[in-house]
Amino acid sequence: MDTQYRSCLAACRQERDTIAGKAFLALLRERAAAARERLVRAAPEQVARLQGAVLALEDIVRDIESDAQAVNGPDGGYA
């Protein structure tokens, strides 16, 4: 994982339980579902690209949700 991804992931995890965070996760899930639906009708040359997109989106959602112990500290900072 590169530094920029880890930084973005930390921010997403911090906001995960807010309305915006929940909306962002819902958007990622919706995009993954849409890509899965497109797989059914996709031309053979598009299948690998769409499968990769679905896996990448699912990995991002899993990374954001996997940090169950993280909470906002008393000072409002991410701990």
Rosetta silent file (secondary structure, phi, psi, omega in degrees, C-alpha in Angstrom):
SEQUENCE: MDTQYRSCLAACRQERDTIAGKAFLALLRERAAAARERLVRAAPEQVARLQGAVLALEDIVRDIESDAQAVNGPDGGYA
SCORE:     score description
SCORE:     0.000 S_00000001
   1 L     0.000  129.911  179.636    0.000    0.000    0.000 S_00000001
   2 L   -83.761  168.626 -174.717    1.450    3.346   -0.909 S_00000001
   3 H   -62.287  -41.765 -178.982    1.466    6.381    1.360 S_00000001
   4 H   -64.333  -41.902  178.548   -1.265    8.251   -0.497 S_00000001
   5 H   -63.155  -44.339  179.782   -3.623    5.252   -0.347 S_00000001
   6 H   -62.461  -38.773  179.225   -2.964    4.804    3.386 S_00000001
   7 H   -65.524  -45.684  178.055   -3.621    8.486    3.997 S_00000001
   8 H   -64.989  -39.482  179.190   -6.898    8.401    2.064 S_00000001
   9 H   -62.988  -42.419  178.161   -7.871    5.153    3.779 S_00000001
  10 H   -61.332  -42.231  178.578   -7.277    6.696    7.216 S_00000001
  11 H   -64.809  -41.500  178.694   -9.497    9.648    6.301 S_00000001
  12 H   -64.884  -40.607  178.635  -12.235    7.336    5.009 S_00000001
  13 H   -65.294  -37.615 -179.857  -12.059    5.218    8.154 S_00000001
  14 H   -64.080  -37.738 -176.971  -12.281    8.320   10.318 S_00000001
  15 L   -95.432    4.011 -172.570  -15.435    9.451    8.528 S_00000001
  16 L   -52.713  -39.168 -174.758  -16.857    5.952    8.065 S_00000001
  17 L   -93.724    4.588  176.178  -19.712    6.362   10.559 S_00000001
  18 L   -85.431  168.594  178.382  -20.784    9.828    9.435 S_00000001
  19 H   -60.295  -44.170  179.827  -23.579   10.422    6.953 S_00000001
  20 H   -64.762  -40.127  179.015  -21.049   11.335    4.263 S_00000001
  21 H   -63.856  -42.649  177.994  -18.939    8.270    5.043 S_00000001
  22 H   -65.524  -38.223  177.946  -21.931    5.962    4.815 S_00000001
  23 H   -65.341  -40.012  178.922  -22.956    7.608    1.552 S_00000001
  24 H   -63.129  -44.742  177.780  -19.441    7.129    0.164 S_00000001
  25 H   -63.317  -39.807  177.927  -19.456    3.421    1.074 S_00000001
  26 H   -63.523  -39.355  177.958  -22.910    3.042   -0.477 S_00000001
  27 H   -63.759  -43.736  177.581  -21.637    4.704   -3.653 S_00000001
  28 H   -60.994  -43.928  179.267  -18.663    2.330   -3.837 S_00000001
  29 H   -64.028  -39.796  179.778  -20.961   -0.664   -3.349 S_00000001
  30 H   -64.470  -41.541  179.576  -23.362    0.630   -6.010 S_00000001
  31 H   -65.872  -37.873  177.159  -20.542    1.080   -8.514 S_00000001
  32 H   -65.194  -41.887  179.042  -19.295   -2.461   -7.820 S_00000001
  33 H   -64.690  -40.480  178.716  -22.821   -3.829   -8.323 S_00000001
  34 H   -64.302  -40.471  178.284  -23.190   -1.896  -11.574 S_00000001
  35 H   -65.799  -38.440  176.388  -19.873   -3.272  -12.839 S_00000001
  36 H   -61.753  -41.654  178.361  -20.998   -6.809  -11.903 S_00000001
  37 H   -63.992  -39.183  179.405  -24.205   -6.292  -13.900 S_00000001
  38 H   -66.334  -26.502  178.228  -22.213   -5.061  -16.888 S_00000001
  39 H   -58.773  -34.273 -177.307  -20.146   -8.254  -16.763 S_00000001
  40 H   -61.732  -38.573 -176.100  -23.213  -10.223  -17.876 S_00000001
  41 H  -104.604    3.896 -173.056  -23.446   -8.327  -21.165 S_00000001
  42 L   -71.887  146.361  172.279  -19.791   -7.438  -21.606 S_00000001
  43 L   -68.447  150.992 -177.227  -17.798   -8.266  -24.670 S_00000001
  44 H   -52.044  -35.885 -178.408  -15.042  -10.802  -23.972 S_00000001
  45 H   -73.217  -13.697  179.009  -12.331   -8.150  -24.211 S_00000001
  46 H   -96.406  -14.364 -173.674  -14.035   -6.099  -21.460 S_00000001
  47 H   -59.710  -48.707 -177.800  -14.534   -8.921  -18.958 S_00000001
  48 H   -61.857  -41.191  179.774  -11.066   -8.796  -17.382 S_00000001
  49 H   -64.022  -44.510  179.882  -11.221   -5.000  -16.992 S_00000001
  50 H   -67.701  -39.437  176.820  -14.655   -5.141  -15.360 S_00000001
  51 H   -61.592  -40.994  177.780  -13.645   -8.009  -13.075 S_00000001
  52 H   -63.355  -39.651  178.717  -10.634   -5.971  -11.997 S_00000001
  53 H   -64.675  -44.226  179.109  -12.835   -2.951  -11.295 S_00000001
  54 H   -60.691  -48.009 -179.567  -15.243   -5.007   -9.188 S_00000001
  55 H   -61.958  -41.189 -179.795  -12.405   -6.541   -7.181 S_00000001
  56 H   -64.144  -44.849  179.116  -10.743   -3.160   -6.650 S_00000001
  57 H   -63.952  -42.863  178.581  -13.961   -1.538   -5.418 S_00000001
  58 H   -64.553  -36.651  177.113  -14.712   -4.465   -3.107 S_00000001
  59 H   -64.168  -41.269  179.674  -11.139   -4.300   -1.742 S_00000001
  60 H   -63.490  -46.463  178.487  -11.520   -0.590   -0.985 S_00000001
  61 H   -59.736  -45.500 -179.790  -14.807   -1.158    0.864 S_00000001
  62 H   -62.438  -41.334  178.501  -13.270   -4.031    2.811 S_00000001
  63 H   -62.021  -42.605 -179.681  -10.211   -1.910    3.706 S_00000001
  64 H   -65.834  -43.783 -175.404  -12.410    0.921    4.997 S_00000001
  65 H   -80.791  -14.172 -172.921  -14.666   -1.377    7.004 S_00000001
  66 L   -75.240  -11.281 -175.441  -11.904   -3.629    8.358 S_00000001
  67 L   -98.195   64.019 -174.727  -10.723   -1.180   11.010 S_00000001
  68 L   -65.716  -24.946 -176.554  -13.477   -1.778   13.563 S_00000001
  69 L   -80.753  -14.743 -176.370  -11.320   -0.705   16.522 S_00000001
  70 L   -72.967  135.047  179.101  -10.631    2.782   15.203 S_00000001
  71 L  -142.816  162.921  173.098  -12.560    5.558   16.907 S_00000001
  72 E   -78.040  129.871 -179.797  -12.421    9.293   17.228 S_00000001
  73 L   -74.276  176.714 -178.094  -10.480   10.208   20.339 S_00000001
  74 L   -62.075  -25.801  178.755  -11.619   12.717   22.973 S_00000001
  75 L   -88.089    4.433 -179.413   -9.866   15.512   21.103 S_00000001
  76 L    88.344   -8.497  179.965  -11.750   14.620   17.911 S_00000001
  77 L   -79.620  160.289 -179.708   -8.629   13.126   16.345 S_00000001
  78 E   -78.706  127.844 -179.404   -8.462    9.703   14.789 S_00000001
  79 L  -124.736    0.000    0.000   -7.082    7.075   17.164 S_00000001
